[in-house]
Amino acid sequence: PPGDIIALRTFELHDCNLWFVRFAVDPAGKLLAVGTIDGEVDIWDIDSCREKPSQNLKAITKSMVRTLAFSPNGKILITCCDNAQVSKWNDW
């Protein structure tokens, strides 16, 4: 029930007015990557109290992020957008 839910952290997201949000957590559990409707990726430091993402990865095209994943070592992020474009982000 809703009364039993405790919010541990709240992140304000931009350009995510969808009925779903795609996200990934790095293997160390320190970073949260969130894909946006315009193809960008916001990177949040989970332990930080910042109100904004620590980084914003700009999109090559303006197509919705459908899925994203970190590599096992957490140094690479792969995204796939609605237009089938796959992007590899190295050591952002």
C-alpha positions as CSV (number, residue, x, y, z in Angstrom):
1,P,0.0,0.0,0.0
2,P,1.1,3.6,-0.6
3,G,1.4,4.3,3.1
4,D,4.1,1.6,3.4
5,I,6.4,3.2,0.8
6,I,9.4,5.3,2.1
7,A,11.2,7.5,-0.4
8,L,14.9,7.2,0.2
9,R,15.9,9.7,-2.5
10,T,14.1,11.9,-5.0
11,F,15.6,13.0,-8.3
12,E,14.1,15.7,-10.5
13,L,14.1,14.5,-14.1
14,H,13.8,16.6,-17.2
15,D,12.4,15.5,-20.5
16,C,11.0,12.2,-19.0
17,N,7.3,12.8,-19.4
18,L,6.7,9.2,-20.3
19,W,4.8,6.4,-18.7
20,F,8.2,4.7,-18.1
21,V,11.7,5.8,-17.4
22,R,14.8,3.8,-18.4
23,F,17.6,3.8,-15.9
24,A,20.7,1.9,-14.9
25,V,22.9,1.7,-11.8
26,D,26.6,1.2,-12.1
27,P,28.1,-2.0,-10.6
28,A,29.5,-0.1,-7.6
29,G,26.0,1.3,-6.8
30,K,27.3,4.9,-6.9
31,L,25.9,6.2,-10.2
32,L,22.4,6.4,-11.6
33,A,22.0,6.9,-15.3
34,V,18.6,8.0,-16.6
35,G,17.7,8.2,-20.3
36,T,15.5,11.1,-21.5
37,I,12.9,11.5,-24.3
38,D,15.4,13.7,-26.3
39,G,18.1,11.0,-26.3
40,E,20.3,12.5,-23.5
41,V,21.5,10.7,-20.4
42,D,21.6,12.3,-17.0
43,I,24.2,10.8,-14.6
44,W,23.4,11.2,-10.9
45,D,25.8,10.6,-8.0
46,I,23.5,8.6,-5.7
47,D,25.3,9.5,-2.5
48,S,25.4,13.3,-3.4
49,C,22.8,15.7,-2.2
50,R,23.0,17.7,-5.4
51,E,19.7,18.8,-6.9
52,K,21.0,18.4,-10.5
53,P,22.8,15.5,-12.2
54,S,26.6,15.5,-11.9
55,Q,26.8,15.0,-15.7
56,N,24.6,15.3,-18.8
57,L,25.6,13.3,-21.8
58,K,24.4,15.1,-24.9
59,A,22.6,13.1,-27.6
60,I,23.8,12.7,-31.2
61,T,20.2,12.5,-32.3
62,K,17.0,13.5,-30.6
63,S,15.4,10.1,-30.1
64,M,14.1,8.6,-26.9
65,V,16.4,6.4,-24.9
66,R,14.9,2.9,-24.8
67,T,17.5,1.1,-22.8
68,L,20.9,1.6,-21.2
69,A,23.4,-0.4,-19.3
70,F,26.8,0.0,-17.6
71,S,29.7,-2.3,-18.4
72,P,30.8,-4.7,-15.5
73,N,33.6,-2.3,-14.6
74,G,31.3,0.8,-14.7
75,K,33.5,2.7,-17.1
76,I,31.4,2.3,-20.2
77,L,27.7,3.2,-20.7
78,I,25.7,1.8,-23.7
79,T,22.5,3.4,-24.8
80,C,20.0,2.4,-27.4
81,C,17.4,4.9,-28.7
82,D,14.0,4.6,-30.3
83,N,15.6,5.1,-33.8
84,A,17.8,2.1,-33.2
85,Q,21.0,4.2,-32.7
86,V,23.4,2.5,-30.2
87,S,25.9,4.8,-28.5
88,K,28.9,4.0,-26.4
89,W,30.0,6.5,-23.7
90,N,33.5,6.0,-22.4
91,D,34.8,7.4,-19.1
92,W,32.5,10.4,-19.3
